């Protein structure tokens, strides 16, 4: 997903956060859950595995914008091959992530630093793109 730059809205003052983060809402148990297999190693958050790290790329009319990519193959594979439930995914830029019942806590961004508007939903400027790569075994 790419940043949508809004002229006169402070995008020249406030930089995009270093990291965006995703997790999902387990609607069966009504609890927020991390993508453990895709973004954690021994209950330690590893941003390079999950993705969400800010990268600067050329945007419309040559402007530089922030781009974020995520990698959740285990989650998608579970839906396709094991008929796992499809849960709503949440995207945000937290200071700290905390899952008390799993004894997981990690700092993600600096406190109060950054803001970003990304494409998706009804945005015609920038669409969120889902790319699935698979092979037939």
Secondary structure, 3 states (H helix, E strand, C coil): CEECCCCCCCCCCCCCCCECEEEEEECCCCEEECCHHHHEECCEECHHHHECECEEEECHHHCEEEECCECCHHHHHHHHHCCCCCCCEEEECCCEEEEHHHCEEEECCCCCCCCCCECCCCCCCCCCCCCCCCCCC
